[in-house]
Structure formats: structure tokens, C-alpha cells
Amino acid sequence: MSLDFFARLIGMIVLGIGGWELGLIVSGGAEQPDYMRWVLSLALAGAALGLLLTPYLTTKPAAWVRGQIRQMPATDLLAAIIGLVIGLIISALLALPLSMLPDYFGKILPFAAAVVLGYLGIATMVMRQRDLYQLLGRQVALPGREGKRWAGTGYVLVDTSAIIDGRIADICRTGFVQGTLLIPRFVLSELQQIADSQDILRRNRGRRGLDMLSRLQKESFVPVEISDIDFEEIHDVDSKLVKAGKNLRSPIITNDYNLNRVAELQGVRVLNINELANAVKSVVMPGEEMVVRIIQEGKEVNQGVAYLDDGTMVVVEGGRRFLNNQLDIVVTRVLQTVAGRMIFAQPKVEN
């Protein structure tokens, strides 16, 4: 027997009894000749209403509240509970003087004060929780680092691509990421689907992502939290991440270009790993000397192409004849493009 059917049954019985009693009152009692008509009519009407409307008054609102609580971050839930308790305490202190007011004011105002102050307490704590936590000096102990503590400033949502990429683990070890890494269940599900793929390349990427996630949980100085937040009406993982970022007012860490642009258009802050990598690349100036290995021919005649350790392309004029050899070069110019940074050079001429 489902909970919905059980609620309908209880509602039918309760409202049927209520209709029966109302029929006795309306008909004037059992002494009246037509009292049974009123009793049966109102009892059947009450039972029908109970059968039809009870789920909309009980189970469906309860399911909605349960869904909201499941999507709500733990910090928001804790703040709401604290705010509700504070509001009820204040309303309890005001209940006695308010109950001394004359007429109906003394009966209605204590209840109204409890409702209003409870709501104000919840709203105030949820909206200003970060400020209040910072005033209280909220700190989170670092796993594996005895004696050191880190002051949390909020959540950072993690995309599947960032986990598979793997550089997020090294970034977190440096301490540049401040906040709690929040990994929703739907991101884990996508990672599991990739790891179970029939394509060997996708399967290897998925397994690498699972390994990196395990490394994050064990070695990262930043707290890692798995969240049950989900949006069942949305099927795309990227759209779910953007929705979660808007609801939680949290940035998303990723290296997915499309997700980056979609999130920015919707006002969600993005921490792009590729942009960070480009920002911290070593600056190469014209005239500098370096040693590279020519690995392929260039597009133009006599050009050779090499790559630095960070993946930057180096185009060497006249470097074709040095293919598969180490070569001393001198940088002539540096070109920054949308695809990345390119370095143009020529072989070093010994006197």
C-alpha cells in the first residue's frame, strides 16, 4: 500500500465523519424526519473530498519540502534551524505580555508573533550566514595536516572535466583554492558512466577521473564534500551544474570551454583550469635563448616545430634540417592567440 493511497484513505474517513457530524447539525438532529438525507449527503461529500484532496494537502507538500531540504546545502539547513530556534525563543519571551492584551489580541498575537519571528529568524540566518560564520571565526580542520587549519569561505562546484584533467589535485595542494570542493552525485554518475564505457579511451579517462577523485579526498588540503543536490527536471549535467551554481551562489571549476561560456552568460562565476595554466606560464621575451628538440616540419619552407614542457609551440625558422635533434635557438617574437601562445625563433648563430 502506497503512502499516497493510505493518506487518501485516512482523509476519506476523517472528512466522511466530519460530514456526518455536520449533517446532524444542519438537519437539526436525529428527531427530524429528513435528517438522514442531510447526513448521508454531507458524509459522502466529505468522503469524496477527502479521497480527492488529501494528497494535495499532505503527501505532495511533504514531498516538495523533502526535495527542497535534499537540495539545500548543509550550511543553509543549519543556518535555517538556528534562525528558527532563535525566532521561537524570542516569540516565547513575548508570548506572556502579548497574551495579556484584551479580547482576541491576546489569543491571536502570540501565535502570529511565533510565525513572523520564526520566519524572520530563518531568513536572516540563511541570507547572512557567511558573515555570521566569519564573525564567529568558523574554521575547518585540514585532513592529514595536524595542527593546521583553513578558514572556509564557501563551496566550489567541480565539473567532470576538471576531475578527469587531474591538475585540480595539484592546484588544491598549493592552497590557491579556498572553499569546500562540492561534488554533486550527478557528476559522480557521469564519471561512472565514462569509466564503464565500451570505448577504451573514454573508459581510461573515466578511471583516471575516479583515481583523481580518490586522490583529492585523501591528499587535498581543501575539504571535499559529496552532495545529494540534484535537479530531476534537468537531464544535462552541465545545465545541472549551472543551476546548482546559481542556487548556491558558488563558482564552478572546469576546463570545459562550452560550460565556461554558458555559465558566464547566466551570471555564474567560473574557475577555468586552462585559463589558470595560461596565466602562470613562464614569460618568454624576444632575445632569450633556449634549447629545444625539433620534432616535426613546419607549414612554411624550412620551418621546424618544437614544443616546450607546458605544450607551447615553438616555430623555428630554418629548423627543418635539424629535425629530431636538439637545437639552441633565440626567440624573435611571441604571439598570443585564442588557441594559446606561440613562440617564433631562429637557430642560434655561434661566432
N, C-alpha and C positions, 0 to 999 in steps of 0.2 A: 504494500500500500504506500503510495507516494505521499510526501508531506503536503502537497497541494490538495490532493483528494481528501486527506484527513482534515485539513483546515476547512474545506468546503462542507464536510460532514458536520463538524463542530458548529460552524456558522449556521448551517441549516437548522440544527437542533435548537441552538440558543435563540435565534430570531423567530423560529416557529413557536417556542414557548412564550417569547415576548409578544408575538401577535395574538396568541391565545389569551394572555392576560389583558392585552389591550382590547380584545373583543368583548371580554367580560365587562370591562369598564364602560366601553361605548354603548353596549346593549342595555346596561342598567342592571346586570346580574342575571343569575340563572332563573329568577322568577318570571322574567319577561318571556313572552311566547316565541319571539323571533331571535332570542339570544344566540341560538346555535348557528344561525346563518352568519351573524357577525363574527362569532368565534372561529368558525371554520374558514371563512373568507380571509380574515386577517392572519390566522395561523398559517394558511397555505401561502399567502403573500409574503409573510415573514420568512418562511422556509425557502421560498423561491429566491428571495433577495439574498438570503444567507448563502445559498448554493452558488449564486452567480457572482456576488460581490466580495465574499470573504477573502479570496486570494489577493485581490487588489488592495485590501486593507491590511493584510498580514504577511503572507509569504513573499509577494512581489516586492513590497517596500523593504522587507528584511534582506532579500537577495540583492537589491540595489545598494543598501547600506553595507552589506558584506563585500560587494565588489569595490565600493569606494575605499573601504578600510584596507582591502588587499592591495590596491594601487597606491595607497598613501605611504610615503616614506616613514620609516620608523621614528625619525626625529619629529616629523609633523604630528604623528599619532601621540607621541609622548608629550609634546607641547600642548596638544588639544586636551589631553587628560588632566595635565597640570592646571591649565586655564579653567577647565570645568570645575575642578575641586576648589580652586581659589574663588571662583564666582559663587559657588554654592555656600562656601564658608561665609562670605560677605552677606549673602542673602539670608543665611541663618541668623546672623547678628542683627539684621534689620527686621527679622520676622516679628519679634516681640513688640517693638514700638509701632510697627505698621498694623499689627493686629488690634491695637488699642484705638484705632480710628473708628469713628461712628459708622453705623449702618453697614452697607455692603463693602465699603472701602476696606474695612478691617478684615474681611474674608477674601477679597479678590487681590488686593495689593501684595500680600506676602507671596502668593503663587506667581503673580506677574513679575515680581522682583527676582524670584528664583530663575524664571525663564530668561529674562533680559540679562541679568548679571552672568548667568551661565554662558549665554551666547557671547557676550562681550569678553568674558574670560577666554573662551576658545579662540575667538577671532584675534584678540590681542596677542596671545601667545604664539599662534601659528604665523601671523604676519611679522612679528618682531622677534622670532625665536633666535635667529642668528645673532642679533645684537645682544639679546639677553644671555645667550651662551658665552659670547665673548666677554661680557661683563663678569660672568661667573668664572671665567678662566677655564673653559672646557678644554681638556686635553685627552689625547688618546695615546695609550702606550704602544710603542713600536714592537712588533713581533720580532724576536731574535735579537733585540738590542736592549739589553738590560741596563736600566738607569737612564736611557734617553727617552724623551717624549716629544711628540709632534702635535702642534696645535691645529686641529681640523678646521677647515673653512667651508666645507660643503661637499657635494657629490660631483664626480666627473664620470659621465657615462662612457662606456668603452664599446667601440664598434668591433665587429668580427674581423675586419681587415686589419685593424690595429693589433689584435691579439695574434693573428697569423703572421704579421710582419715581424714581430718579435722584438723590435727595438724599444717598445714600450717598457720592457723589463729593465733594460739598461737605463732608460730615462728616469724611471722611478727610483732606481738605486742612487741616482745623483741627487735626488731631493728637489728637482725642478717642478714636479707635480705636487700641488698642495690640495689636499682634499681626500675623500674616500673614493676609490675606484668602484663604481657601481656597475655590475654586470647583470643585465636582466636575463631571465630564464629563456626568452625567445632568442637571444644571442647565443646562449649555450646550445639551444636546439638546432640553430643553423650551423653552428660549428660541428655538432654531432652528425648532421646530415652530410656535411662536406667530408668528414672523416669516414663515413660509410659509403661514399660514392664509388661507383664502378670504375670511374676514370682514375687511373693510378696517380696522375699529377694532382687532381683535386683531393684524393684520399691522403696523399702525403702532406698537402697543405693543411688539411683538417687535423691530422695527427700532430703536425708541428704546432698548430694553434692550441691543442689540448695540452701539449707539453709546456708551452709557454705560459698557459694559464696556471698550471701546477707550479711552475717556477715563480710566477707572480705571487701566488698565495704563500709560498714557503720563504722566499727570499726578499720580497719587496719591503722597503721601509714605509710604504704607503698602505694603509688599511684597504683590504679588498673585501667587498660585500656582494653576495649573490642576492638579487632581488626578485620577488614574485610579481613585480609590476608587469601588467600586460594590457593590451587593448584588443579584445577579441573581435571587434568590428573592423579592425585594420589587419590586412594579411601581409603586407610588405614589411620586411624587417627594418629597412631604412626609414619608412614612414613612422613605424612604431618608435624608433629611436628619437626622431624629431619631435613627436608628440610627447614622449617622456621628458625630453629636454625642455620643452615649453612648460609642462606641468610642474617639473621640479626646479625650474629656473637654473638648470645646470648645463655646463658645456659638454660637448661630445668630442672625444679624442678618436681620430680616424686618420687614414691616408687615402680614403675614397674621394676622388675629385667630385663625382656627381653628388654624393651625400653632403660634401662640403658646401657646394653651391646651393642645394635645396635648403639646407639648414640655415644658411645665412639669409636667404630670401625670406624665411619665416621668423627671423629675429633670434635664432638660436646660435650662441657662440660656439665656434669650432676650434679645436686644437689639432692642427694638421701636422702629422709627423714629418711629412715630406717638406713642408714649409720650414719646420724647425731645422731639418737637416741642411736645407739650402742656406738658412740664416747663419749656421755655425760653421759652414765650410771655410777653410783657410783662404784668405785673400791673396791672390796672386797678382803681382804688379808687373807691368812691362819692364823688361830688362833683367828679371830674375832668371837664375839658371837652375836647371833640374835635370835629373836622369830618368828617362822613360824607356819602355820597350815598345818598339813599333810592331804592332800585331796584325795590321791589315792595310790595304791600299785605300787612299782617299778618293773622293769623287773627281777631283781635278788631276791633271797630269803631274806626275812626280810627287804627289802628296802621300804622306804616310799618316796613319792614325794610331794613337796610343790612348790609354785610359789611366787616370790616377786611381788611387785606392778607394776614393769615395765615389767613383764612377764618372767623374768629369772627363769629357772628351778633349783630347789634345790633338790638334791638326798641325802636322809638321810639314812645312814647305820643303820640298826636296828630300823628304824622308823615305821615299819609296824604296830606294836602293839599300836602305838599312833594315828591310823587312826581317822580323824575327831576331833582331839584335838590339842590345842596349845602346842608347844614344844620348849624348849630352846635348841639351837644347837651351835656347834662350827665348824667353817669352817676348813676343812682339805686341800682342794685344789680347784683351779679354772681352768676350761678347756675352752679355746676359740676355737670354731668350726666355720665352714662355716654357719651353721644354727643359730649361736648365742653363748651366754655364758652359761656355765653350772657350777653350784656350787655343790661340794661334801662336806658333813658334817656328823657329828655324834652327838647323843644326848649329852648334857652337863652333866657331872658326878659331882654331888654335893658331897663335902667332908662330 
